[in-house]
Amino acid sequence: MPKKLVLRRCVVTREQLEKKDLLRVVKNKEGLVFVDQTLKANGRGAYLKKSLEVIELAKKRNSLGRALETSIDESIYEQLKELI
């Protein structure tokens, strides 16, 4: 049986994309916010399309902050840009 396609929605563009085409930012139980490169870390996750424009928009609109209900540190956006 073929592997099921896992789709997630980008918090900026609202597009449904495969997990491999997205970046994931997680807020865990301790309230720590980090970039999840495994795509499997525990906690509340928010997905962003792998695009510099989308990361800039997320920063401008505070899309990640709203999705994770916390403030997002500048370093998170820098890490995301490095992963593209």
C-alpha positions as YAML, in Angstrom:
chain: A
units: angstrom
residues:
- id: 1
  name: MET
  ca: [0.00, 0.00, 0.00]
- id: 2
  name: PRO
  ca: [1.46, 3.41, -0.93]
- id: 3
  name: LYS
  ca: [2.45, 5.75, 1.88]
- id: 4
  name: LYS
  ca: [-0.29, 8.21, 2.76]
- id: 5
  name: LEU
  ca: [0.42, 11.83, 1.78]
- id: 6
  name: VAL
  ca: [0.65, 13.98, 4.89]
- id: 7
  name: LEU
  ca: [-0.68, 17.48, 4.20]
- id: 8
  name: ARG
  ca: [-0.35, 20.45, 6.51]
- id: 9
  name: ARG
  ca: [-1.52, 24.04, 6.12]
- id: 10
  name: CYS
  ca: [0.91, 26.97, 5.96]
- id: 11
  name: VAL
  ca: [-0.05, 29.58, 8.58]
- id: 12
  name: VAL
  ca: [0.76, 32.39, 6.13]
- id: 13
  name: THR
  ca: [-0.45, 31.31, 2.68]
- id: 14
  name: ARG
  ca: [-3.15, 28.90, 3.92]
- id: 15
  name: GLU
  ca: [-1.99, 26.43, 1.24]
- id: 16
  name: GLN
  ca: [-2.16, 22.72, 1.96]
- id: 17
  name: LEU
  ca: [1.25, 21.26, 1.26]
- id: 18
  name: GLU
  ca: [3.18, 18.07, 1.93]
- id: 19
  name: LYS
  ca: [5.18, 18.10, 5.16]
- id: 20
  name: LYS
  ca: [8.45, 17.86, 3.21]
- id: 21
  name: ASP
  ca: [7.70, 21.24, 1.58]
- id: 22
  name: LEU
  ca: [7.17, 22.98, 4.92]
- id: 23
  name: LEU
  ca: [9.17, 24.21, 7.89]
- id: 24
  name: ARG
  ca: [7.81, 23.53, 11.39]
- id: 25
  name: VAL
  ca: [8.06, 25.72, 14.46]
- id: 26
  name: VAL
  ca: [7.02, 24.18, 17.78]
- id: 27
  name: LYS
  ca: [6.03, 25.49, 21.19]
- id: 28
  name: ASN
  ca: [6.46, 22.76, 23.82]
- id: 29
  name: LYS
  ca: [4.84, 22.33, 27.25]
- id: 30
  name: GLU
  ca: [7.54, 24.47, 28.87]
- id: 31
  name: GLY
  ca: [6.68, 27.31, 26.49]
- id: 32
  name: LEU
  ca: [9.98, 26.95, 24.62]
- id: 33
  name: VAL
  ca: [9.71, 27.89, 20.94]
- id: 34
  name: PHE
  ca: [12.09, 26.25, 18.47]
- id: 35
  name: VAL
  ca: [12.47, 25.18, 14.84]
- id: 36
  name: ASP
  ca: [11.67, 21.48, 14.55]
- id: 37
  name: GLN
  ca: [13.83, 19.91, 11.86]
- id: 38
  name: THR
  ca: [12.59, 16.37, 12.60]
- id: 39
  name: LEU
  ca: [8.94, 17.44, 12.05]
- id: 40
  name: LYS
  ca: [8.10, 15.12, 14.97]
- id: 41
  name: ALA
  ca: [8.82, 17.07, 18.18]
- id: 42
  name: ASN
  ca: [6.11, 17.16, 20.84]
- id: 43
  name: GLY
  ca: [4.16, 20.35, 21.27]
- id: 44
  name: ARG
  ca: [2.01, 22.70, 19.28]
- id: 45
  name: GLY
  ca: [3.36, 23.08, 15.76]
- id: 46
  name: ALA
  ca: [2.90, 25.72, 13.10]
- id: 47
  name: TYR
  ca: [3.98, 25.18, 9.51]
- id: 48
  name: LEU
  ca: [5.50, 27.63, 7.04]
- id: 49
  name: LYS
  ca: [6.11, 27.17, 3.34]
- id: 50
  name: LYS
  ca: [9.84, 26.98, 2.49]
- id: 51
  name: SER
  ca: [10.12, 30.45, 1.02]
- id: 52
  name: LEU
  ca: [11.91, 33.62, 2.12]
- id: 53
  name: GLU
  ca: [8.87, 35.71, 1.17]
- id: 54
  name: VAL
  ca: [6.62, 33.59, 3.37]
- id: 55
  name: ILE
  ca: [9.02, 33.84, 6.33]
- id: 56
  name: GLU
  ca: [9.15, 37.63, 5.91]
- id: 57
  name: LEU
  ca: [5.35, 37.80, 5.74]
- id: 58
  name: ALA
  ca: [5.03, 35.60, 8.82]
- id: 59
  name: LYS
  ca: [7.33, 37.98, 10.67]
- id: 60
  name: LYS
  ca: [5.47, 41.08, 9.48]
- id: 61
  name: ARG
  ca: [2.00, 39.70, 10.25]
- id: 62
  name: ASN
  ca: [3.03, 37.78, 13.40]
- id: 63
  name: SER
  ca: [1.40, 34.66, 11.91]
- id: 64
  name: LEU
  ca: [3.61, 32.31, 13.94]
- id: 65
  name: GLY
  ca: [3.00, 34.22, 17.14]
- id: 66
  name: ARG
  ca: [-0.74, 33.95, 16.69]
- id: 67
  name: ALA
  ca: [-0.65, 30.27, 15.69]
- id: 68
  name: LEU
  ca: [1.49, 29.35, 18.71]
- id: 69
  name: GLU
  ca: [-0.08, 31.92, 21.07]
- id: 70
  name: THR
  ca: [3.29, 33.33, 22.14]
- id: 71
  name: SER
  ca: [5.89, 35.89, 21.07]
- id: 72
  name: ILE
  ca: [8.42, 34.70, 18.51]
- id: 73
  name: ASP
  ca: [12.08, 35.61, 18.94]
- id: 74
  name: GLU
  ca: [14.03, 37.13, 16.04]
- id: 75
  name: SER
  ca: [16.44, 34.15, 16.15]
- id: 76
  name: ILE
  ca: [13.62, 31.77, 15.11]
- id: 77
  name: TYR
  ca: [13.15, 33.68, 11.84]
- id: 78
  name: GLU
  ca: [16.92, 33.66, 11.27]
- id: 79
  name: GLN
  ca: [17.01, 29.86, 11.76]
- id: 80
  name: LEU
  ca: [14.11, 29.41, 9.34]
- id: 81
  name: LYS
  ca: [15.88, 31.47, 6.67]
- id: 82
  name: GLU
  ca: [19.02, 29.33, 7.05]
- id: 83
  name: LEU
  ca: [16.99, 26.17, 6.39]
- id: 84
  name: ILE
  ca: [15.77, 27.27, 2.96]
...
